[in-house]
Amino acid sequence: MQNNDLSNAELHLWEIVQNNPQKIAKMSIVKLSQFAHVSTATIVRTMQKMGYSGYTSYRESLKLQDRSNSNFDVLNDADDKIKSVITKNEIEMNNTLHNLSYSNIEDSISMTKQAKVVYIFARGLSESIGQEIMVKLQLTGKYVEFHADPNIIKTASKRIKQDALVIFISLNGNTPELVDAAKSLSHHDVPIITFTTNPNGQLASLSTLTFMGYMSKTNYFPDYEVRSRLPLQIMTRIFSDAYSVRTGFARQ
């Protein structure tokens, strides 16, 4: 999000917010409205344009920064355009962590332990994440196969048995070949774990267990499908690390 996309009132508000983070963190939306001389609607609209779900979401991110003393030098030095880039990633990280369910983590570990074979399917930029999970699970002694070729995914999904586990990694949750595979697996009652950011995607509805990340609406490459996989990376890393801990592989 660039500042030239903001109206004059929104730009005025954003400048005040950026220059007074410690005060803003303690203000309600009403108090901020009075402090900045703008309407509450302007506040909500500005925060949404800057990548937050609303004022509360922005305020919570400020509180998190304050508790962790994360006053990064790069934010102090950067101009507003670069700050918005950094903030976008921070929002995705914080909201993805907020979406995590402890029961999902534990259930995913149990499902992975019980599976005789783990299959990982991913396409495009998500393939590197799938390969990383494969290596980490293999290091713990798990038999894992990773596939990205659509023909192999289509064929393999028809032969996988119920004692296996399939992990899908898909940002939009609607990748055609992955959806077709999930339909076949679901029909044969094969357990499925999906890492995605789209709660309305077909993969989510077909999965046994779903990890739902948060993806910002801001896209710096609007003409191409190269959105950041940060939410997927966060969730899969937590899953892999938690599995290592629960299986006793990690020495702490």
N, C-alpha and C positions, 0 to 999 in steps of 0.2 A: 504493500500500500504506500503510495506517495502522497506527500502533503498537498500537492496541487490537485488531488482528488477531493480534498476537503473544502467545504464552504468557508466563508470568512469567519463565521461564528464558530465552526468546528475547529478551524485552525487556531483561532484565539484560545479556545478551550484546551486544545492539545499542547500548546506552548505553555500554558499555565500549569497543566498537569506534569509536563516534563521538567519544569523548573522548580516544582514543589513536591517531590515524591514523598517526603517524610510527612508533610501536612496532609497530603491527599490520602495516604494510607489510613489515617485516623478519621477521615470525614465520611459522613453518610452522603448519599446522592443529593439529598436536600441541601445539606450544608455546602457541598461543592457547587451546587446550582447558585446559591447565594454568594459564595466566594468568587465565582467566575462570572457572575451576572449572565448566566445562560439558563435555558430551560432544562428540565430533567430529560426531556425527549432528545435534546441536542447532545447531552452527555451519553445517553445510551447509543444513539446513532453514531457518534464519534468513535466510541469504543468498538462497536461492531465493524466500522470501516477499518479500524486499526488491527483487526484480527481477533478481538476478544468477543466472548458471547454476550458481554454486557459490562456494566460498571463494577459489579461485585467481582466478576472474574478478574478484571484489571487490578482491583484493590487487593484481592487475595494474592496476586502475583507480587505485588509490592511488599506485602507482609512476609511472604516467603523469602524474598530477597533480604529483607531487614533481619529476619531470624538467622539466616545463614551468613550474614555480613557479606553478601555477594555484590558489593559495589564495584563491578568490573571496570577496570581502567578503560577498556575499549568503548564502553558506553559513555564514559565521560569525554572521550576524545572524538567520538564519531559524530557526524552530522545527523540530522533527523532521518534522512533517507536510509542511511546505514543502520541507525538505531531500529528502524521499523523492520529491517531484515533480521536483525538479531532477536528482536522481540518476537517475531513470528515463530522462530524456532523455540524460544523459551515457552511460548504459549502452548505449542504442540506438545512439548515435553511435559509441562505441568498438567495439562488436561488429560494427557494419555495416562500419566501416573494416577491421576484422580479417578479415572475410569476403571482401573485395575480392581479385580475382585480377588480377595484372599482365597475364597472357596474355588474359584476358577483355577488358580495356580495349583492348589493342592490336588484338585480333581485331574488336572492335566498331567501332573506328575504320576498319579496312580494309573491313569490310562496308559501312559508311556511305559511304565514299569511292567504292566501286565501284557503288553503287546509283544508278540513273538518277532514281528517285523514292523519297522516304522518306515512309511513312505512319505517323502516330502515332494510336493508339487508346487512349482512357481514358474512365472513367466516374466520376461522383460527385466526391468531393473530390480525386481524382487528376487531374482535368481541367486544373487550373491548372498542374500540373507539365508535362503534355503541351504546353500552350500555351507554356510557357517554353522547352522544348526546341525547339519549332517555330521560335520567334523567333530563338534563338541559332544554329540550323543555317542558317536563311535568311540571317542576317547574313554567314555564310561563303560564301554563294553557292549553297547547296544548295536544290533544289526540294523543298519539304516540304508535306504536307497533314496537318492535324489534324482528327479527327472524334470526336465524343462521342455523337452521335445513334445509338441502337441500330439503326434501320432503315438508315441510311447505312452503318454499319459492316458490317452483314449483306450489303448489296448490293455495296459496294465490295470486300469481301474475296473475292468470287467473280470479280472482274474483274482483280485485281492480277496482274501478270506476274512471272516469275522474275528479271527484271533490276531489280526494286524491292526495298525493304526495309521491313518492318513492325516498329514498336516498340510493344509493349504495356506499359502502366503499370497495375499492379493490386496492391493491398496483399495481398489474400487469394488471388489467383491463380485464383479460381474464378468470376469474374463471368460469368454465362451467355452473354451476347452476345459477350463477348471470347473465351470458350472456343470457341463455335461458329465464330467467324471464324478462330481459330487452327487449328481442325480443317480448315477449307476451304483455308487457306493451306498448311498442312503437306501436304495431299493433292496440291497442285500444286507442291510443292517451292519455295515462296517463303520466303526466309530471314526468320527472326523473332528479334528481341531482346526479352527480357522483363525488366522491373524489378519485383520482387516481394519479399515476405517469407515466403512459404509454400513450402518445399521440396517439400511434398506436393500442391501445387495442380496443377490440370490444365494450366495455361499453362506451367509449368516443364517438364513432360514433353513438350509439343508444340513447344517453342522450340529454335531452333538454338543460341542463346546466352542464358544466364540470369545476371542480376545478383541475388544473394540477400542482402537486407538482414536485419537482426535487429529483431524486434518484441517488446517486453516483454509479458508476460502481464498486467501491470497495466493496467486500463482504467478511467479516471475517469468515463467516460460509458457504463456497461455496457448500458443499454437502447437505445443508438443506435449506428449504424455511422459514427462520427465519429472514429475513432482517428487519432492523429497520423501524418502522412505523412513524418515526419522521415527515416526510413531511405531512402525513395524519393527525397526531395529531395537527400540526401547523394550517393547513387549517380548520379543523373541530372546533378547539377552537376559531378561529377568527369568523367563521360562527356563532357559538353558542353565543359568546359574543356580536357580532353585532346584532343578533336577539334580545337578551335581551335589548340592548340599544334602538333599534328602536321600540320595543313594549312597552317601558316605564317600563319594569320590573326592570331594573337596576336603583338604586338610586344613582345619581352622584352629 
